[in-house]
Amino acid sequence: MSQKKQILIKLQNIFRIIFDDDSIKLNSNTTAEDIEEWDSLNQIRIILACEKEFLVKLNPREINDFVNIGEMVEHLFSKNVKV
């Protein structure tokens, strides 16, 4: 399995925990508009959970500019996160 796919799976697990919804299925085109509860508070929770899971420091301004989950995966991949 590719590292990007593993990152996506870990992100999906993070989202399922944060939004308390095991039916969430992320793909590279998923956006905040696709998940009803994805607001600014949950955005912060996502960032913090990603930092903890991937042992990386994320810049919230950078993250807020991402258009979709695919950009988040690419960003984490570029930081050589451990999966």
Secondary structure, DSSP 4 states (H G I P E B T S, - for coil): --HHHHHHHHHHHHHHHHTT-TT----TT--GGGSTT--HHHHHHHHHHHHHHHT----HHHHHT--SHHHHHHHHHHTT---
